[in-house]
Every structure is written in structure tokens, then in C-alpha cells.
Amino acid sequence: AVVSTQSTGTGLWSVSDSNATGKWQKLFLYNQGKKVEKNCQAMPLTTALIEGLDTFMSGVIFGNAFVSILNKHSHIPAHCGPTNLRVRCHLGLQVPEGDCSITVSGVSERWANRECLMFDDSFLHSAVNKTESQRIVLIVDLWHPNLTLTEIKIFSELFAVKQ
């Protein structure tokens, strides 16, 4: 398994500081371009998978990779990401049946287990889980596919995480 909800007791998880109703938990493997070593050690296979992606925004302030748990009866209000340099990939790990969806620019989609849902998170988006179970997805930020390799190189240097 990629994630175990039992790991929530280890102190690795953080509750979102957003104004979500209900509870939204995140386990960051990469947070704003920086590797979170303790969490990556707890999930070595997932970390290796992410680090093997050529388009992962590693080392860039806009690059995140995290497990996201949206608990039952929870809602994340509409918000926008900080840039259109990336697309956000949601891989469904545990998606309950019922009213559990993401809405991007007025278009709602359901997550599906073992499937990716990708979108430009600079557009207004929100999420809802009105079911009796948790929704768990792996979220990974990737370079926008419309960028050229030269543009990616320039933006990688411009937005590099300071060590």
C-alpha cells in the first residue's frame, strides 16, 4: 500500500491551515520544493516513484508532493494555486463512492482509484467529500506540459529553493 491511515498517529501528518470545513490532512514528501526527509523515509517507494518523474518540480518553490486526506463530511473552499507553471496531478488511492469530487473552473469531476486527475491549479478550484469515508489522493506538482525545456530550465533557476 502507498499510504496507511494508521500512520496519522506518528506526528508526520499536518492538518491544513486552510479554512476548510471538516478535516483536511496532508503528509508532505516535498513541501515548496524542499524534501521532507522524515516523511520520505516513511514512504520510500512512493518517494522513489515521484523522484523518478522527469516532470516533477523538485527543488522549485512551486513543487509539492503530498498525500492528501479529505475526511468524511469535509469541504475545501474555492482557491487558486500561485502559478500556471505547473499542473497538479491527483492519483486516487482511496476514493469513496458517492458525493466526493473536485470542481475546477465550474467543472466537477470525481476522483477514481488508481487513476490520475490533472488540472492547472491556478484556476479556481474546490473539493468536497460528503461521504462516510476518507478520500485519499497522492498530489504531485508537475511542470506545465506547454513549457519548453528551455523555459523549464530558466524557471528552475529563477524559482529555485534557497538552501
C-alpha positions, 0 to 999 in steps of 0.5 A: 500500500502507498499510504496507511491511515494508521500512520496519522498517529506518528506526528508526520501528518499536518492538518491544513491551515486552510479554512476548510470545513471538516478535516483536511490532512496532508503528509508532505514528501516535498513541501515548496520544493524542499524534501521532507526527509522524515516523511520520505523515509516513511514512504520510500517507494512512493518517494522513489516513484515521484523522484523518478518523474522527469516532470516533477518540480523538485527543488522549485518553490512551486513543487509539492508532493503530498498525500492528501486526506479529505475526511468524511463530511469535509469541504475545501473552499474555492482557491487558486494555486500561485502559478500556471507553471505547473499542473497538479496531478491527483492519483486516487488511492482511496476514493469513496463512492458517492458525493466526493469530487473536485470542481475546477473552473465550474467543472466537477469531476470525481476522483477514481482509484488508481487513476490520475486527475490533472488540472492547472491549479491556478484556476479556481478550484474546490473539493468536497467529500460528503461521504462516510469515508476518507478520500485519499489522493497522492498530489504531485506538482508537475511542470506545465506540459506547454513549457519548453525545456528551455523555459523549464530550465530558466524557471528552475533557476529563477524559482529555485529553493534557497538552501 
